[in-house]
Amino acid sequence: MGRTATNRAFVSGFRCLLAGLMAAPAPVDAGAWTLPKGRVWTKVSWFRQTAQEWYIDVPEPVLLDDGTFGTHSIGTRRPYRFNGEYDSRALFIKGFLGVTDWFDLGVQVPYFDQAFEDDTRSDDPSDKGWSDMRVFAKTRLLQKPLLLTLKLGAKIPTGEFRNEEGLIPVGEGQWDFDVIVQAGRSLWPLPTYANIDVGYRIRKINEEIDRDPGDEWLVNAEIGAQPRSWLTMALKYELLRSGKGETFGIRSATLIKRISYLAPTVAVRIRGDAWVEGAVRTSLGGRNFPAGRQWIIGVSTGFDAGRFLPGPR
């Protein structure tokens, strides 16, 4: 009897989250804030970037004005070699369910369509399809004098990984595990808030090609305001720094990836709890990463899970 009740509760909770993901997708992400019990929050985002420049991963020689040779250092923003261009489109579907007032479960499913072309290729490498799923669990540890939350995540290699020369696969073929501490605070009586996430990502080995991409540090900081009941604005700073990776047991600095972004964000309430959000992420610096701007549009909403749960009304 107990097992049947537990299974029924699990299935009901999953149905709520799935219904939220399929519904017409709270403006900016909640950060350290957790959802009330039985509340569902969902978001669908579209992402686009076209880049002709990147932050180089090895020094590049350069002819100086005085006729001598110098080098562009690692991390210098440079055009892709041979007139290269990276084009990426993505769709992110995300949902969270408040299991209790202090504990949330979530899932994110991305879809990627990406390609790279340059003058050396007649057949440009590209790939599209559903990428690796991420699942999350958030626990609120502290409510005063600030909100403190522990967020755990895992990336499951559900996307197709294709090991072909020059191809950018939609799946990475390995597991990731995230440990993130989130701190947030309302700055009332001002209609503003501040939030910061600091996390460590453990990246496991892709056994098919014997590659360890290297663990990563993550920082996301934002300050936001809601000057009107229908308008929210935020300024976000995002940072990713990876360590050295390994290929066939050989540790290599060429696998290091680093990037930082600044992203002004505006969200407008369109009806009830439904919001439309727009953001422009501009890269500030990096290493072995595309440079430039990313354009993001998202639609989100929140609702009570009881609308989709079986039982008396």
N, C-alpha and C positions, 0 to 999 in steps of 0.2 A: 504493500500500500504506500509506504514512504517513498520507495523508488519510483512508483507510478506518479505520485504527486510531484516529485522532483523533476522527472522527465517532462511532465506537463508544464511545469513552471518554466523550464529551459526552452521548450518549444514555443511557449507563449512569448517569452522575452525575445527570442530570435525573430518571431513573426513581427513583433513591434518594430525592431530595428530594421528589418527588411522592408516593412511598410513605409518606414520613414525614408529609407533610401529611394523608394520608388515614388514617394509623394513629390508634389511640386517643391523642388528643393527651394538667428540672432546674428547679426551682422558679422563682426570679426570673431575669430575663434576665441573660446572662453579662457584660454591660458590656465591659470591656477584655479579658476572657479569651477566647481562641479555643479552638475544639474540637480534639480529637485528630484526626489524619488518619483519614478514613473514618467519623467519627462524625456522626450526624444528630441535631439537636435540633428539636423541633416544639412548637407551642403554639396552642391555640384559646381565644380569650377572648370573653366576652360583656360588653357595656357598656350601662349604662342611666343616663340623666339626665332628670329633669323639673325645669324651672326656671321660676319666676315672676319672678325678678329677674335683672338684668344689670348690668355695669359700663358706665356711659353713655359715649357717644363725643363728645358736645357738652355744653356747660353747660346746665343746666335752671333756669329761674326758680323761686323758692320764696318764699312769703309768710312772713316771720319773725314771732315772737311780739310784737314791738313795732309791728307793722303796716306795716313797711317791706318792700321786696323785696330778696332776695338771690339767690344762685345756688348750685346744687349743681355742684361742679367736675367736670371730666372725670375719669372713673375712679371716681366715687362709685357705690356699690352702691344701685340703685334698682329698684322694681317696673317690669316692662314696661308701657308705655303701654296704656291701654284694656284692662286686665286680661289682658294677653297671657301666653301660656304656651308655652314651647319644650319639645318632647318628642323625645328621641333614643334610639334603640336601635341597637346596632352589634355585628357579629361580626367578629373579626379572626383570620385564619388566617396563621400565620407559620412559616417553616422555615429552618434553616441547615444547611449541609453543610461539614464540615471537609475541604477539598481537600488541605491539608497541615496540619502541626501549627501553622502560623503564618498560614494563609490560609483564610478562610471565604467562602462565597457564600450569599446568603439572598434570600428573597422574602416579601412580605406582601400578602395580598389581603383587603380589607375589604368588608363588606356593611352598608349603612346603611338605616335606616327612621326618617325624621325628619319632624316636622311643627311648624307654628307656628299658633296660633289667638289671636284677640282679638275684642273686641266689635264691631269695624268690618267683619268678614268673615262672609259667609254660607257661603262655600266655603273652608275652611281650606287653605292651600298645604301640600303634602306631597309627598314623593318617597321611593322605596325602590328598592334594587337594588345590584348590585356596583359598588363605587367604584374609584378609580384604584389600580392596582397599584404597589407599590414594590419595587425590587430593590436589593441591597446587596452590597458587597465589603469584607471586613475584613482588614487586614494587621497582624500584630504587629511593631512596630518595636523594642521593647525589652522584656527580661524582668527585668532587675535594674538598680537596686534596687527598681523598680516595673514593673508592666506598662504599656506604652504602645502604643496601637493606633490606626491610622488607619482610619476607616470612611467609605466613599463610598457614596452612595445616589442613586437617581433615582426620581422619581414619574412614571409613564407615564400619560397621560390616556386610560385604557381605559374608565373609567366614563362613563355617558351624561350630557352636559351639556345642560340645557334652560334656555334664557334666557326665563323667563316671570316676570311681575310677582309679587313676593312668594314665589316658589317657592325652596325650599332644595334645589338639585340635589345628587345623590349624587356626580357627577363635577365637577371644577373646570375642565376644558377647557384646561389648560395643564400644561407640564412644570415639575418642580422638580428641583434638584440639590443634594445635601447633602455637606458636607465636615465631618467630626466627628473630633475628637481625644478619645480615651478613655484615662483613667488609672485604674488600680486596684491595690490591694495587699491581701494577706492580713495580718491583724494577729496571726497565730500567735505565741505559744501560746494566745492567746485565740481562741475559735472564732468570730471576727468578720472582716469585710472592709469595705473602703471603696472607692467608685468614683465618678468624676465624668466626665461627657461635656460637652464644649463644642463647639458646632457652628454653622455658618453655612449657611443655606439660600438658594440662588439661585432666585428664582421668576420664571419666564418669563411673557411676555404671553399672555393669552387673546385670540387674534386675532379670534375670532368677535364679541366685544363690545368689542375694543380696550381691555382693562383689564389693567394691571400691578398685581398685588396687593401688591407691595413685598417686598423680601428680609427674612429673619428670622434672629435670633439664638436659639439653643437652648441651654439648660443643664439637665442632669439629674444630680443628685447623690444618692447613697444610702449608708447604712451598714447593714450587716446582720449577723446572728448565726445560728448553728446550734447551739442548746443541746442538741439531741437529734438523733440520726441521722435521725429522721422529721419534724423540725420546723425550719423556717427562718423568721426574722422580719426585716423590713427597714423602714426609714423613708426615704421618697423625697421629694425636693424637685424640682419641675419648673418651668421658666420658659421662656416664649416672648415675644419682643419683636420686632415688625415695624417696618419703616420706613414712610415715606409711600408710598402707591401713586399710580397715575395712571389716569385714565379719559379717553379721547379726547385724550390728550396733556396733560391738565391735572393737575398734581400736587395731591393732596388729603390733608389730615391726617385726614379722616373715615374713610379706609381703614386707619388704623393699628390693629393688634390687639395686645393684651398680656394675658397671663394668667400666674398662678403658682399652683401647687398643693402641698399637703402630703399625702402618701399613705402611711399605715401599711399594711403588707402582711404577710400570714401565709400560709405554704405548708406543706402536710402531705403526707407521702409516703403514697400509698395502696397501692402495690404495685411492687416493683422500682424502676425509674426513672421511674414515673408519679407525678405530683404534682398536687394540687388547690390552687389559690391564690385568695385573696380579698383585695380592697383597697377602701378608701374614699378617693377623692380629694376633698379639700376645697379650694375656691378661697380664696386669701389676698388677692388683689387683681387688678385688670386694667383693661382698656379695650376696649369694643366686643366683649364676650364674655359668654356666659351665666355666672351666678354660682351657687354652691351645691355640692352633693355629687354625685359620680359613683360608681356602684356597679359593681365589676368582679369577675368570676369567671373563672378560667382553668384549663385542664387542659393539662399539658405532659408530655413524655417525651423520652427520648434512647435511641438504639440504634445498633448498628454497621451501616453501610451494606452490608457484605458479605452480610448476610442476604438482600438483594434484588438483588445483582449476579449476572449469569450467570457460569458458570465451574465448575471442579472444587471439590468440597467436601472 
